[in-house]
Amino acid sequence: MLRRQTMRLRIALLLTAVAVVGCQQNIGDSCSGSSDCSQTGERQCDLSQPGGYCTVFSCDPDTCPEGACVEWRFIPSRTAETWCMQTCSDDGICRSQYSCVLPAQINMEGEYQEEVPVAERVARIIDLATNKATAKICVALTAPPPPESERNAVDGALEPQAGELDAGL
């Protein structure tokens, strides 16, 4: 009898653990409250973003459970805030109303801009891992950027073509 009760207790604990982990949302998922993002409180819901945005507030470099740690409003440094943001390779990964852009392409007005001078940038990834430090993020912009195909055509035009690097030597 005691053995059955112990077994039932173990099964109940296992199911509870699976339920808590199974309900956890990913960074960048929609939410209507922080309990949607995490039952244990390690993730918060940023309700200032369209549809809510599951994140970790005040992250340190390389501490986000997934995605990247992004520092916002870092000039001057006393105004900086850090948030875990969903990383992406194209707009298809982001939810509707969100665009996949490099943080260096977000100006102070929260708009996409192809080339933003360093002093006018509003966001940067502070992770040290190269694959994260150079990533794009899913972000809601105040004005939608041009379609990704147009952005990629412009991005590709800025990259040196084969042989162009040697031309100046």
Steps between C-alpha positions, in 0.01 A plus 500: 500500500777744593678412179191595293468835675869574443462410132190722465681787669796464262269494199316811625829685553623398156179617333517831690860554388408421138203737516711787635774453240251427222315829560811715474500725195802585290664841488300713256173306534173686552358537850234682698678475836828376645345171609455423127878514460607313810329338795810555714556870422832489314338648185276805479239622254579840349149629438629816332571286191226396252337181628740494796859371479645230727843616616748512785550851633843617611698221333878482506716395204451135404229437763183483289337156493470544123536796267740783582545761773429840343595829663257784422565876531866449588605861430531637764569180694287601801186460284583148381270202550560141391243250375521150353375517141414232247768459233412433138641455153198635311157660552328160468631403843351805675133541593281735296566866590867412564795535263832319491770771499848564632492708819739743328219577251259638761515877542399708804142527370470121495498487121700285259785690337757332274800676654466661842800697633632343821403803711138471377448125555248393759587130536796263498556136589736466796555123485858394448434187291562595135188326369285708739697825479435525125139377505183670387210536744120490474386850591185711461599819321305828500501498119523174306819452299492430126435139402785268593581429134573872449703518822708198397564651157632815667698300758658291223595816309696622803708183530822490297489275200773251414811688392385841630714472810813444290428793268630759745831319564 
